[in-house]
Amino acid sequence: MKNLALICFIALPALAGERLLGSIVSAAGADTTNATTSTPFAVTPNTKLTVWCTVATSICMNSSTTCTLAGTTTNPGTEAAARTFFPTSANTGDLTTTSGAAVGPPRTVVVASKKSITIRIVASAASTCNVYARNGDE
């Protein structure tokens, strides 16, 4: 019995899984967020995330400023390759960014009646990005 309890205790941190939070659907060149997509969804602050997009997409995490394509100078996103898993995480709140510099304290927003952070996407073609919450100590 003691061995079973020890095994369960050791195995708990290794539990892993992903849960779909929602999808951000964006037209070509449009800055779209988890709050402005057709079915808004909340992303709890301090969550480990995985994002999967249908086309190469620039992603701006925790940003209250319009996301631009990677390689531009005003709040460029991090480019996630098409149809690959992009691991990232949510901060404690949104940051207003200009040229990559954080301005002001992080702020929490409300999306779908829940505390959330903002995930922004933009791509040169229409894009759908599925956002998953990760559990465990991967």
VEXZA-75732 format. One record per atom (N, C-alpha, C): residue number from 0; z, x, y. Coordinates in pm, 1 decimal. Example, Ala and Ser with C-alpha at 12.3 -4.5 7.8 and 13.67 -1.06 7.14 Angstrom:
2
node i:0 | pz:780.0 | px:1319.0 | py:-569.0
node i:0 | pz:780.0 | px:1230.0 | py:-450.0
node i:0 | pz:780.0 | px:1320.0 | py:-330.0
node i:1 | pz:708.0 | px:1285.0 | py:-225.0
node i:1 | pz:714.0 | px:1367.0 | py:-106.0
node i:1 | pz:787.0 | px:1290.0 | py:3.0
END
This chain:
138
node i:0 | pz:0.0 | px:81.9 | py:-119.2
node i:0 | pz:0.0 | px:0.0 | py:0.0
node i:0 | pz:0.0 | px:86.7 | py:126.3
node i:1 | pz:79.1 | px:195.4 | py:124.9
node i:1 | pz:82.2 | px:284.2 | py:239.8
node i:1 | pz:-53.1 | px:348.6 | py:262.8
node i:2 | pz:-121.4 | px:385.8 | py:153.4
node i:2 | pz:-254.2 | px:446.9 | py:167.5
node i:2 | pz:-353.6 | px:349.4 | py:230.4
node i:3 | pz:-346.9 | px:222.9 | py:192.0
node i:3 | pz:-436.6 | px:122.0 | py:247.8
node i:3 | pz:-412.3 | px:106.0 | py:397.6
node i:4 | pz:-287.2 | px:102.4 | py:439.4
node i:4 | pz:-253.9 | px:90.4 | py:580.9
node i:4 | pz:-304.4 | px:212.8 | py:657.9
node i:5 | pz:-289.0 | px:332.0 | py:600.3
node i:5 | pz:-335.7 | px:455.1 | py:664.4
node i:5 | pz:-488.2 | px:454.2 | py:678.5
node i:6 | pz:-558.9 | px:412.7 | py:574.8
node i:6 | pz:-705.1 | px:406.6 | py:579.5
node i:6 | pz:-750.0 | px:309.3 | py:687.8
node i:7 | pz:-687.5 | px:193.4 | py:695.7
node i:7 | pz:-723.4 | px:94.9 | py:798.2
node i:7 | pz:-697.2 | px:148.6 | py:938.0
node i:8 | pz:-584.9 | px:217.4 | py:956.5
node i:8 | pz:-550.1 | px:272.8 | py:1087.0
node i:8 | pz:-651.3 | px:378.7 | py:1130.0
node i:9 | pz:-690.7 | px:465.3 | py:1038.0
node i:9 | pz:-785.5 | px:571.7 | py:1068.7
node i:9 | pz:-924.9 | px:514.4 | py:1092.6
node i:10 | pz:-962.4 | px:411.0 | py:1020.3
node i:10 | pz:-1098.1 | px:355.4 | py:1029.2
node i:10 | pz:-1120.0 | px:269.4 | py:1153.2
node i:11 | pz:-1015.0 | px:217.1 | py:1215.7
node i:11 | pz:-1032.1 | px:128.2 | py:1330.5
node i:11 | pz:-1113.7 | px:188.8 | py:1444.5
node i:12 | pz:-1085.8 | px:312.3 | py:1487.8
node i:12 | pz:-1164.7 | px:367.2 | py:1597.9
node i:12 | pz:-1312.1 | px:387.2 | py:1562.1
node i:13 | pz:-1343.0 | px:397.4 | py:1434.7
node i:13 | pz:-1480.4 | px:421.8 | py:1393.0
node i:13 | pz:-1563.1 | px:293.9 | py:1385.9
node i:14 | pz:-1500.5 | px:179.4 | py:1400.9
node i:14 | pz:-1576.0 | px:55.0 | py:1398.1
node i:14 | pz:-1677.6 | px:56.5 | py:1510.7
node i:15 | pz:-1797.9 | px:23.1 | py:1478.4
node i:15 | pz:-1903.1 | px:23.2 | py:1579.3
node i:15 | pz:-1983.2 | px:-105.1 | py:1567.2
node i:16 | pz:-2047.7 | px:-139.3 | py:1672.6
node i:16 | pz:-2132.0 | px:-257.3 | py:1671.3
node i:16 | pz:-2188.1 | px:-279.8 | py:1809.3
node i:17 | pz:-2294.0 | px:-354.4 | py:1815.9
node i:17 | pz:-2354.5 | px:-387.4 | py:1943.4
node i:17 | pz:-2368.1 | px:-538.3 | py:1953.5
node i:18 | pz:-2342.1 | px:-588.1 | py:2072.8
node i:18 | pz:-2348.9 | px:-732.0 | py:2097.3
node i:18 | pz:-2441.4 | px:-753.2 | py:2215.9
node i:19 | pz:-2542.4 | px:-837.7 | py:2198.7
node i:19 | pz:-2636.3 | px:-866.1 | py:2307.0
node i:19 | pz:-2565.3 | px:-942.5 | py:2417.9
node i:20 | pz:-2569.4 | px:-886.2 | py:2539.1
node i:20 | pz:-2511.1 | px:-953.9 | py:2654.6
node i:20 | pz:-2614.1 | px:-1044.3 | py:2721.1
node i:21 | pz:-2740.0 | px:-999.1 | py:2723.7
node i:21 | pz:-2846.7 | px:-1076.6 | py:2786.1
node i:21 | pz:-2969.5 | px:-990.8 | py:2806.8
node i:22 | pz:-3073.0 | px:-1051.7 | py:2862.3
node i:22 | pz:-3199.1 | px:-982.8 | py:2888.4
node i:22 | pz:-3235.0 | px:-995.8 | py:3035.7
node i:23 | pz:-3279.9 | px:-884.1 | py:3093.8
node i:23 | pz:-3328.3 | px:-884.3 | py:3231.3
node i:23 | pz:-3481.0 | px:-886.6 | py:3222.4
node i:24 | pz:-3541.1 | px:-991.9 | py:3276.4
node i:24 | pz:-3686.0 | px:-1008.6 | py:3272.6
node i:24 | pz:-3738.1 | px:-987.1 | py:3414.5
node i:25 | pz:-3831.1 | px:-890.6 | py:3428.8
node i:25 | pz:-3876.9 | px:-850.7 | py:3561.5
node i:25 | pz:-4029.2 | px:-847.4 | py:3568.4
node i:26 | pz:-4084.0 | px:-896.1 | py:3678.3
node i:26 | pz:-4228.1 | px:-886.3 | py:3703.2
node i:26 | pz:-4261.6 | px:-743.8 | py:3744.9
node i:27 | pz:-4386.2 | px:-708.3 | py:3737.2
node i:27 | pz:-4429.8 | px:-573.3 | py:3774.4
node i:27 | pz:-4386.8 | px:-539.9 | py:3916.9
node i:28 | pz:-4315.0 | px:-427.6 | py:3932.4
node i:28 | pz:-4272.4 | px:-380.3 | py:4063.9
node i:28 | pz:-4154.2 | px:-453.4 | py:4124.9
node i:29 | pz:-4099.9 | px:-551.6 | py:4056.0
node i:29 | pz:-3988.3 | px:-630.5 | py:4111.8
node i:29 | pz:-3853.7 | px:-571.1 | py:4072.9
node i:30 | pz:-3764.9 | px:-559.0 | py:4169.8
node i:30 | pz:-3626.8 | px:-517.8 | py:4146.1
node i:30 | pz:-3552.1 | px:-642.3 | py:4096.7
node i:31 | pz:-3507.3 | px:-639.1 | py:3970.7
node i:31 | pz:-3440.9 | px:-754.9 | py:3910.4
node i:31 | pz:-3308.3 | px:-710.8 | py:3851.2
node i:32 | pz:-3207.4 | px:-795.9 | py:3858.5
node i:32 | pz:-3073.5 | px:-761.6 | py:3810.1
node i:32 | pz:-3026.8 | px:-859.4 | py:3703.6
node i:33 | pz:-2912.5 | px:-826.9 | py:3644.6
node i:33 | pz:-2850.9 | px:-919.1 | py:3549.0
node i:33 | pz:-2804.5 | px:-1046.9 | py:3617.7
node i:34 | pz:-2793.9 | px:-1046.7 | py:3750.5
node i:34 | pz:-2755.1 | px:-1167.1 | py:3824.9
node i:34 | pz:-2875.9 | px:-1247.7 | py:3870.7
node i:35 | pz:-2993.2 | px:-1181.7 | py:3887.1
node i:35 | pz:-3111.1 | px:-1250.9 | py:3940.0
node i:35 | pz:-3215.2 | px:-1283.4 | py:3834.1
node i:36 | pz:-3193.3 | px:-1241.6 | py:3710.2
node i:36 | pz:-3286.9 | px:-1274.0 | py:3603.4
node i:36 | pz:-3280.2 | px:-1423.6 | py:3573.6
node i:37 | pz:-3374.4 | px:-1475.3 | py:3497.8
node i:37 | pz:-3381.1 | px:-1620.6 | py:3475.3
node i:37 | pz:-3255.4 | px:-1676.4 | py:3408.2
node i:38 | pz:-3191.0 | px:-1599.7 | py:3322.7
node i:38 | pz:-3063.8 | px:-1640.5 | py:3262.6
node i:38 | pz:-2960.1 | px:-1533.3 | py:3295.8
node i:39 | pz:-2887.6 | px:-1549.2 | py:3408.4
node i:39 | pz:-2790.5 | px:-1447.1 | py:3450.3
node i:39 | pz:-2680.4 | px:-1424.7 | py:3346.2
node i:40 | pz:-2631.4 | px:-1300.7 | py:3339.4
node i:40 | pz:-2522.2 | px:-1268.2 | py:3247.5
node i:40 | pz:-2433.6 | px:-1161.5 | py:3309.7
node i:41 | pz:-2305.2 | px:-1166.2 | py:3276.1
node i:41 | pz:-2207.6 | px:-1071.0 | py:3329.3
node i:41 | pz:-2201.6 | px:-946.3 | py:3241.5
node i:42 | pz:-2172.0 | px:-833.4 | py:3305.0
node i:42 | pz:-2148.3 | px:-706.8 | py:3235.9
node i:42 | pz:-2011.3 | px:-658.6 | py:3281.4
node i:43 | pz:-1916.3 | px:-664.4 | py:3193.1
node i:43 | pz:-1779.0 | px:-628.1 | py:3225.5
node i:43 | pz:-1770.5 | px:-481.9 | py:3270.3
node i:44 | pz:-1699.7 | px:-454.6 | py:3381.0
node i:44 | pz:-1680.5 | px:-315.3 | py:3423.1
node i:44 | pz:-1621.2 | px:-231.3 | py:3310.1
node i:45 | pz:-1656.1 | px:-102.2 | py:3308.0
node i:45 | pz:-1607.4 | px:-5.5 | py:3209.8
node i:45 | pz:-1652.6 | px:-35.2 | py:3067.5
node i:46 | pz:-1771.7 | px:-91.4 | py:3051.1
node i:46 | pz:-1826.0 | px:-121.2 | py:2918.8
node i:46 | pz:-1929.3 | px:-16.3 | py:2879.7
node i:47 | pz:-1927.0 | px:26.2 | py:2753.2
node i:47 | pz:-2032.1 | px:112.7 | py:2700.4
node i:47 | pz:-2151.7 | px:23.3 | py:2672.1
node i:48 | pz:-2270.2 | px:67.7 | py:2714.4
node i:48 | pz:-2389.2 | px:-16.0 | py:2702.9
node i:48 | pz:-2503.8 | px:57.5 | py:2634.8
node i:49 | pz:-2594.7 | px:-20.2 | py:2578.3
node i:49 | pz:-2723.7 | px:28.3 | py:2531.0
node i:49 | pz:-2827.7 | px:-64.9 | py:2590.9
node i:50 | pz:-2932.6 | px:-6.9 | py:2649.4
node i:50 | pz:-3039.8 | px:-86.1 | py:2709.8
node i:50 | pz:-3168.7 | px:-52.7 | py:2635.3
node i:51 | pz:-3245.5 | px:-155.2 | py:2602.3
node i:51 | pz:-3373.7 | px:-139.9 | py:2533.3
node i:51 | pz:-3478.1 | px:-218.2 | py:2610.9
node i:52 | pz:-3585.3 | px:-150.6 | py:2656.7
node i:52 | pz:-3687.8 | px:-214.4 | py:2741.2
node i:52 | pz:-3824.3 | px:-212.3 | py:2672.7
node i:53 | pz:-3906.0 | px:-311.4 | py:2705.4
node i:53 | pz:-4038.4 | px:-324.3 | py:2644.0
node i:53 | pz:-4139.2 | px:-223.4 | py:2699.1
node i:54 | pz:-4120.4 | px:-177.7 | py:2823.6
node i:54 | pz:-4206.9 | px:-75.2 | py:2884.2
node i:54 | pz:-4117.0 | px:28.2 | py:2952.0
node i:55 | pz:-4174.0 | px:143.0 | py:2989.5
node i:55 | pz:-4095.1 | px:243.8 | py:3062.8
node i:55 | pz:-4040.8 | px:178.3 | py:3189.6
node i:56 | pz:-3909.0 | px:185.9 | py:3207.6
node i:56 | pz:-3841.6 | px:113.2 | py:3314.7
node i:56 | pz:-3740.6 | px:202.7 | py:3383.8
node i:57 | pz:-3730.2 | px:192.8 | py:3515.3
node i:57 | pz:-3626.8 | px:263.2 | py:3590.3
node i:57 | pz:-3503.7 | px:173.2 | py:3596.8
node i:58 | pz:-3388.0 | px:230.6 | py:3566.5
node i:58 | pz:-3262.7 | px:154.7 | py:3560.5
node i:58 | pz:-3163.6 | px:213.2 | py:3660.4
node i:59 | pz:-3103.7 | px:127.3 | py:3741.8
node i:59 | pz:-2998.2 | px:167.8 | py:3835.3
node i:59 | pz:-2870.4 | px:95.6 | py:3793.3
node i:60 | pz:-2773.2 | px:170.5 | py:3748.9
node i:60 | pz:-2644.6 | px:114.3 | py:3707.1
node i:60 | pz:-2550.2 | px:107.9 | py:3826.2
node i:61 | pz:-2470.1 | px:3.5 | py:3831.0
node i:61 | pz:-2365.8 | px:-10.3 | py:3931.8
node i:61 | pz:-2421.1 | px:3.8 | py:4073.5
node i:62 | pz:-2534.9 | px:-56.0 | py:4099.6
node i:62 | pz:-2598.6 | px:-37.7 | py:4229.6
node i:62 | pz:-2619.8 | px:-169.7 | py:4301.0
node i:63 | pz:-2576.3 | px:-175.4 | py:4425.8
node i:63 | pz:-2600.4 | px:-294.0 | py:4507.1
node i:63 | pz:-2716.8 | px:-272.5 | py:4602.6
node i:64 | pz:-2791.1 | px:-161.6 | py:4583.5
node i:64 | pz:-2909.1 | px:-132.4 | py:4663.5
node i:64 | pz:-3032.1 | px:-140.6 | py:4573.5
node i:65 | pz:-3143.0 | px:-192.1 | py:4625.8
node i:65 | pz:-3266.4 | px:-207.1 | py:4549.3
node i:65 | pz:-3301.7 | px:-79.6 | py:4473.4
node i:66 | pz:-3331.2 | px:-95.4 | py:4345.8
node i:66 | pz:-3370.1 | px:16.8 | py:4259.7
node i:66 | pz:-3518.5 | px:44.0 | py:4279.0
node i:67 | pz:-3554.8 | px:171.7 | py:4283.7
node i:67 | pz:-3695.1 | px:209.1 | py:4296.2
node i:67 | pz:-3735.8 | px:291.4 | py:4174.6
node i:68 | pz:-3864.8 | px:310.2 | py:4157.5
node i:68 | pz:-3915.6 | px:384.4 | py:4043.0
node i:68 | pz:-3864.9 | px:527.7 | py:4043.5
node i:69 | pz:-3843.1 | px:582.1 | py:3925.6
node i:69 | pz:-3799.9 | px:721.0 | py:3913.4
node i:69 | pz:-3900.4 | px:811.1 | py:3984.7
node i:70 | pz:-3851.2 | px:911.3 | py:4054.3
node i:70 | pz:-3936.9 | px:1003.6 | py:4127.7
node i:70 | pz:-3953.0 | px:968.4 | py:4274.3
node i:71 | pz:-3904.6 | px:850.2 | py:4315.4
node i:71 | pz:-3909.0 | px:814.4 | py:4456.8
node i:71 | pz:-3781.9 | px:865.0 | py:4523.7
node i:72 | pz:-3771.4 | px:848.6 | py:4654.5
node i:72 | pz:-3657.3 | px:906.8 | py:4724.9
node i:72 | pz:-3546.0 | px:807.8 | py:4757.8
node i:73 | pz:-3572.8 | px:677.6 | py:4759.5
node i:73 | pz:-3470.4 | px:581.0 | py:4796.4
node i:73 | pz:-3414.6 | px:513.6 | py:4672.1
node i:74 | pz:-3295.4 | px:548.4 | py:4631.8
node i:74 | pz:-3225.9 | px:493.4 | py:4514.9
node i:74 | pz:-3313.4 | px:488.4 | py:4390.3
node i:75 | pz:-3364.9 | px:604.0 | py:4346.7
node i:75 | pz:-3448.3 | px:605.1 | py:4226.5
node i:75 | pz:-3364.7 | px:578.6 | py:4102.2
node i:76 | pz:-3422.8 | px:502.2 | py:4012.3
node i:76 | pz:-3353.5 | px:474.4 | py:3887.0
node i:76 | pz:-3373.2 | px:587.2 | py:3787.7
node i:77 | pz:-3296.4 | px:580.9 | py:3680.3
node i:77 | pz:-3314.0 | px:672.2 | py:3568.9
node i:77 | pz:-3416.5 | px:608.0 | py:3476.3
node i:78 | pz:-3519.6 | px:681.7 | py:3440.1
node i:78 | pz:-3624.9 | px:620.8 | py:3360.2
node i:78 | pz:-3585.6 | px:613.6 | py:3213.6
node i:79 | pz:-3597.6 | px:493.0 | py:3158.9
node i:79 | pz:-3576.9 | px:469.4 | py:3016.4
node i:79 | pz:-3714.5 | px:452.4 | py:2953.6
node i:80 | pz:-3741.8 | px:527.1 | py:2849.8
node i:80 | pz:-3871.6 | px:519.4 | py:2783.1
node i:80 | pz:-3889.6 | px:382.9 | py:2717.0
node i:81 | pz:-4014.5 | px:343.3 | py:2699.9
node i:81 | pz:-4045.7 | px:215.0 | py:2637.7
node i:81 | pz:-3997.9 | px:211.0 | py:2493.2
node i:82 | pz:-3939.2 | px:99.7 | py:2455.8
node i:82 | pz:-3899.7 | px:70.3 | py:2317.7
node i:82 | pz:-3810.5 | px:177.3 | py:2254.3
node i:83 | pz:-3719.1 | px:231.4 | py:2335.8
node i:83 | pz:-3619.2 | px:324.7 | py:2284.8
node i:83 | pz:-3482.4 | px:279.1 | py:2334.4
node i:84 | pz:-3379.6 | px:319.8 | py:2264.8
node i:84 | pz:-3243.9 | px:282.7 | py:2305.1
node i:84 | pz:-3194.4 | px:380.5 | py:2411.1
node i:85 | pz:-3146.3 | px:326.0 | py:2522.3
node i:85 | pz:-3098.1 | px:403.9 | py:2635.8
node i:85 | pz:-2946.7 | px:381.0 | py:2646.3
node i:86 | pz:-2864.5 | px:477.1 | py:2599.4
node i:86 | pz:-2719.4 | px:460.8 | py:2609.7
node i:86 | pz:-2671.0 | px:489.6 | py:2751.1
node i:87 | pz:-2581.8 | px:406.9 | py:2800.5
node i:87 | pz:-2526.4 | px:423.7 | py:2934.2
node i:87 | pz:-2390.8 | px:354.0 | py:2936.8
node i:88 | pz:-2332.1 | px:341.2 | py:3053.2
node i:88 | pz:-2204.9 | px:270.0 | py:3063.4
node i:88 | pz:-2190.9 | px:208.8 | py:3201.1
node i:89 | pz:-2104.0 | px:110.6 | py:3209.2
node i:89 | pz:-2074.0 | px:44.3 | py:3335.7
node i:89 | pz:-1955.4 | px:114.2 | py:3399.1
node i:90 | pz:-1960.1 | px:132.9 | py:3529.8
node i:90 | pz:-1850.0 | px:192.7 | py:3603.3
node i:90 | pz:-1747.5 | px:83.4 | py:3634.0
node i:91 | pz:-1653.4 | px:112.2 | py:3720.4
node i:91 | pz:-1551.4 | px:13.4 | py:3755.9
node i:91 | pz:-1604.6 | px:-92.7 | py:3849.8
node i:92 | pz:-1715.9 | px:-66.2 | py:3916.5
node i:92 | pz:-1774.3 | px:-162.6 | py:4009.0
node i:92 | pz:-1900.7 | px:-107.8 | py:4068.5
node i:93 | pz:-1967.6 | px:-188.3 | py:4150.9
node i:93 | pz:-2093.9 | px:-147.7 | py:4210.8
node i:93 | pz:-2073.0 | px:-47.8 | py:4323.3
node i:94 | pz:-2169.0 | px:41.4 | py:4336.6
node i:94 | pz:-2171.9 | px:138.1 | py:4445.0
node i:94 | pz:-2294.9 | px:109.4 | py:4528.8
node i:95 | pz:-2283.2 | px:114.4 | py:4658.7
node i:95 | pz:-2399.6 | px:103.2 | py:4746.3
node i:95 | pz:-2454.7 | px:243.3 | py:4762.0
node i:96 | pz:-2578.9 | px:263.9 | py:4721.9
node i:96 | pz:-2632.5 | px:399.8 | py:4723.2
node i:96 | pz:-2750.5 | px:412.6 | py:4817.7
node i:97 | pz:-2759.3 | px:525.9 | py:4881.4
node i:97 | pz:-2872.1 | px:562.3 | py:4965.6
node i:97 | pz:-2907.2 | px:705.1 | py:4929.6
node i:98 | pz:-3026.2 | px:726.9 | py:4880.2
node i:98 | pz:-3069.0 | px:860.5 | py:4836.8
node i:98 | pz:-2972.5 | px:920.4 | py:4734.9
node i:99 | pz:-2915.6 | px:835.5 | py:4649.3
node i:99 | pz:-2829.3 | px:882.9 | py:4543.6
node i:99 | pz:-2685.7 | px:906.7 | py:4583.4
node i:100 | pz:-2649.3 | px:890.0 | py:4710.4
node i:100 | pz:-2511.9 | px:914.5 | py:4754.4
node i:100 | pz:-2431.2 | px:785.3 | py:4752.0
node i:101 | pz:-2313.5 | px:790.6 | py:4696.6
node i:101 | pz:-2226.6 | px:673.2 | py:4690.9
node i:101 | pz:-2165.1 | px:648.4 | py:4827.9
node i:102 | pz:-2162.7 | px:522.8 | py:4868.6
node i:102 | pz:-2105.7 | px:484.9 | py:4996.9
node i:102 | pz:-2005.3 | px:373.2 | py:4973.8
node i:103 | pz:-1885.3 | px:387.9 | py:5025.6
node i:103 | pz:-1784.2 | px:282.7 | py:5013.9
node i:103 | pz:-1719.5 | px:279.7 | py:4876.3
node i:104 | pz:-1608.3 | px:208.1 | py:4863.4
node i:104 | pz:-1542.5 | px:198.1 | py:4732.7
node i:104 | pz:-1622.1 | px:106.5 | py:4640.1
node i:105 | pz:-1613.1 | px:129.1 | py:4507.1
node i:105 | pz:-1681.0 | px:39.9 | py:4413.7
node i:105 | pz:-1631.6 | px:-103.3 | py:4433.0
node i:106 | pz:-1722.0 | px:-199.7 | py:4416.8
node i:106 | pz:-1681.6 | px:-338.2 | py:4430.5
node i:106 | pz:-1722.9 | px:-416.9 | py:4306.5
node i:107 | pz:-1643.4 | px:-512.9 | py:4268.9
node i:107 | pz:-1674.2 | px:-599.2 | py:4156.5
node i:107 | pz:-1746.4 | px:-722.0 | py:4209.3
node i:108 | pz:-1850.8 | px:-762.4 | py:4138.9
node i:108 | pz:-1925.2 | px:-882.1 | py:4175.9
node i:108 | pz:-1895.7 | px:-990.1 | py:4070.8
node i:109 | pz:-1935.4 | px:-1111.6 | py:4098.4
node i:109 | pz:-1916.7 | px:-1221.3 | py:4003.3
node i:109 | pz:-2054.0 | px:-1270.2 | py:3960.4
node i:110 | pz:-2077.6 | px:-1270.4 | py:3830.0
node i:110 | pz:-2202.6 | px:-1318.5 | py:3772.6
node i:110 | pz:-2166.6 | px:-1415.6 | py:3661.3
node i:111 | pz:-2226.7 | px:-1531.9 | py:3661.7
node i:111 | pz:-2199.7 | px:-1633.9 | py:3559.7
node i:111 | pz:-2048.8 | px:-1661.1 | py:3550.1
node i:112 | pz:-1983.0 | px:-1667.2 | py:3665.4
node i:112 | pz:-1839.3 | px:-1697.4 | py:3677.7
node i:112 | pz:-1747.7 | px:-1591.9 | py:3615.7
node i:113 | pz:-1797.6 | px:-1468.6 | py:3595.5
node i:113 | pz:-1716.5 | px:-1361.0 | py:3537.8
node i:113 | pz:-1730.2 | px:-1235.9 | py:3622.5
node i:114 | pz:-1624.4 | px:-1151.6 | py:3624.0
node i:114 | pz:-1632.5 | px:-1022.3 | py:3692.2
node i:114 | pz:-1742.0 | px:-940.6 | py:3624.2
node i:115 | pz:-1819.5 | px:-868.8 | py:3705.0
node i:115 | pz:-1934.8 | px:-798.0 | py:3651.2
node i:115 | pz:-1968.9 | px:-676.8 | py:3736.7
node i:116 | pz:-2055.6 | px:-593.8 | py:3682.8
node i:116 | pz:-2123.7 | px:-490.5 | py:3759.5
node i:116 | pz:-2270.1 | px:-532.7 | py:3765.4
node i:117 | pz:-2350.0 | px:-463.3 | py:3844.9
node i:117 | pz:-2490.8 | px:-497.6 | py:3856.7
node i:117 | pz:-2577.1 | px:-391.8 | py:3790.0
node i:118 | pz:-2665.6 | px:-438.5 | py:3700.7
node i:118 | pz:-2767.8 | px:-352.9 | py:3641.4
node i:118 | pz:-2899.1 | px:-395.2 | py:3704.7
node i:119 | pz:-2970.5 | px:-299.2 | py:3763.0
node i:119 | pz:-3099.7 | px:-327.2 | py:3827.4
node i:119 | pz:-3209.8 | px:-257.6 | py:3748.1
node i:120 | pz:-3324.7 | px:-323.8 | py:3734.7
node i:120 | pz:-3439.2 | px:-260.9 | py:3670.7
node i:120 | pz:-3562.7 | px:-279.8 | py:3758.3
node i:121 | pz:-3657.2 | px:-187.2 | py:3744.7
node i:121 | pz:-3787.4 | px:-197.8 | py:3809.9
node i:121 | pz:-3885.1 | px:-117.0 | py:3725.1
node i:122 | pz:-4005.6 | px:-169.5 | py:3710.6
node i:122 | pz:-4109.3 | px:-100.0 | py:3633.9
node i:122 | pz:-4244.0 | px:-129.7 | py:3697.5
node i:123 | pz:-4343.1 | px:-45.5 | py:3670.3
node i:123 | pz:-4475.5 | px:-67.6 | py:3726.9
node i:123 | pz:-4549.2 | px:-179.9 | py:3654.2
node i:124 | pz:-4500.7 | px:-221.1 | py:3538.0
node i:124 | pz:-4556.0 | px:-335.0 | py:3463.7
node i:124 | pz:-4441.9 | px:-433.4 | py:3438.6
node i:125 | pz:-4474.9 | px:-554.1 | py:3398.2
node i:125 | pz:-4370.8 | px:-651.9 | py:3364.9
node i:125 | pz:-4282.8 | px:-593.5 | py:3254.3
node i:126 | pz:-4152.4 | px:-611.3 | py:3267.0
node i:126 | pz:-4057.9 | px:-550.9 | py:3173.6
node i:126 | pz:-3947.7 | px:-648.6 | py:3134.4
node i:127 | pz:-3905.6 | px:-639.5 | py:3010.8
node i:127 | pz:-3787.3 | px:-710.7 | py:2963.4
node i:127 | pz:-3693.0 | px:-606.4 | py:2906.3
node i:128 | pz:-3570.3 | px:-603.0 | py:2956.3
node i:128 | pz:-3469.3 | px:-509.0 | py:2907.2
node i:128 | pz:-3354.4 | px:-587.8 | py:2846.1
node i:129 | pz:-3328.0 | px:-563.5 | py:2717.9
node i:129 | pz:-3213.4 | px:-623.5 | py:2650.7
node i:129 | pz:-3093.1 | px:-533.1 | py:2674.2
node i:130 | pz:-2979.7 | px:-591.7 | py:2711.0
node i:130 | pz:-2859.0 | px:-515.7 | py:2741.0
node i:130 | pz:-2754.8 | px:-549.1 | py:2634.6
node i:131 | pz:-2706.4 | px:-446.9 | py:2565.1
node i:131 | pz:-2607.6 | px:-462.4 | py:2458.8
node i:131 | pz:-2477.7 | px:-393.1 | py:2496.5
node i:132 | pz:-2364.1 | px:-454.3 | py:2461.0
node i:132 | pz:-2234.1 | px:-388.5 | py:2473.6
node i:132 | pz:-2206.7 | px:-318.0 | py:2341.4
node i:133 | pz:-2160.9 | px:-192.0 | py:2349.5
node i:133 | pz:-2126.6 | px:-114.7 | py:2230.0
node i:133 | pz:-1976.8 | px:-118.1 | py:2209.7
node i:134 | pz:-1935.9 | px:-127.5 | py:2085.0
node i:134 | pz:-1793.7 | px:-121.9 | py:2048.9
node i:134 | pz:-1770.7 | px:3.6 | py:1965.3
node i:135 | pz:-1651.5 | px:56.6 | py:1972.9
node i:135 | pz:-1617.6 | px:170.4 | py:1887.6
node i:135 | pz:-1625.2 | px:302.3 | py:1960.4
node i:136 | pz:-1604.2 | px:408.7 | py:1886.3
node i:136 | pz:-1602.3 | px:544.3 | py:1941.4
node i:136 | pz:-1725.9 | px:621.4 | py:1898.9
node i:137 | pz:-1842.3 | px:572.8 | py:1930.9
node i:137 | pz:-1963.8 | px:643.7 | py:1892.7
node i:137 | pz:-1972.1 | px:774.4 | py:1967.6
END
